[in-house]
Amino acid sequence: MKLPRITILATLLLTVPAAAQLQITPPATTPSAAPEKPKPKPHALTNKKEAAPAPKPSASPKPAPSSKPAPAATVIPAPPTDNSNVDLVFGAYQRGQYKTAFELATARAQGGDPKAMTMLGELYSNAMGIRRDYAKAQEWYKRAADAGDREAMFALAMLRISGRGGPVDKAEAVKLMASAAKLGEPKAAYNLALLYLDGQTLPQDVKRSAELLRQAADAGLPEAQYALATFYKEGTGVPKDPERAVRLLQAASLADNVDAEVEYAIAMFNGTGTPQNQPGAVALLRKASRQGSAIAQNRLAWVLINGMGTSVDKIEGFKWHLVAKTAGKGDPELDKQLSDLPAEDRAKAEAAAKKWLGTK
């Protein structure tokens, strides 16, 4: 069984320094081989190994009533409240009026409101309107967690596991994460699933990992939907089910999960687990390419250059090849085809790539 390499970001939303990460290698993982050269057929799109990158872990949610999911992280809405004062706190936060949110939240927190405490933890953790102070963030998250706030439990768990505001305490982090997951926090369930998959912090249990991913996926978390799709595609902890995998990929794609968009596009192009829809697949590859996916850019280059499911457009195709190459997704076969292109067309493709990349 080969599982993808998974990275857990031990951080909170809006605080993602590269150094604050835990690298987790799932069991039976082997180093990826060098990408094989794609060999396009008239009605097939090559699905290279790297077309299924590992699902990215979730960050802590913003404590806000509602928000559209962004590619970098998913925001889980705060539970509705009838307290108009609390609504004022979140309203100020959503408008970016962090100092006002801090003042209002402080008053509410002193009155014992756990959501306001969570807000203070968020503001201190992310330096919003005030100086960053992880120790104070931990204090407020803990008070909110002790009062039963699931978002605070998860946020505190991520601080504990990263050692921000105090020493690393993985055991305490796992307890908090498990409690938050039981209370229905999707991000806690998702990250707990990764820990069960890892088998270091927790005993390895791929079935339990799949159960937790399902919980988070059913709650609408795109990262979990993508991860669970990978489980169903590979038969990891669950029976293989290509059709269910594609449904999950579709759901994650609708939430703008770029990795899911690429996998869903390839499934549609080849008719794997879903009716074949090459024009739809190409459109989705275009979208993912514009969002910066080098894998999508490479696949789009192939379909455009060879007229697979769309009209031939060598200049546009080689533009995407060159763009993908700058992101580390080189393709020797396409390099060869580019060298065989007439000089005038090659210059146009290079100019288009430079324009896209913002270089001269």
Buried (B, 14 or more C-beta within 10 A) or exposed (E): EEBBEBBBBBBBBBBEEEEBBBEBBBEEBEEEEEBEEBEBEEEBBBBBEBBBBBBBBBBBBBBBBEBEBEBEBBBBEBEEBEEEBBEBBBBBBBEEBBEBBBBBBBEBBEEEBBBBBBBBBBBBBBBBBBEBBBEBBBBBBBBBBEBEBBBBBBBBBBBBBBBBBEEBBBEBBBBBBBBBBEBBBBBBBBBBBBBBBBBEBBEBBBEBBBBBBBBBBEBBBBBBBBBBBBBBBBEBBBEEBBEBBBBBBBBBBBBBBBBBBBBBBBBBBBBBBBEBBBEBBBBBBBBBBBBEBBBBBBBBBBBBBBBBBBEEBBBBBBBBBBBBBBBEBBBEBBEEBBEEBEEEEBEBBBEBBBEBEEEE
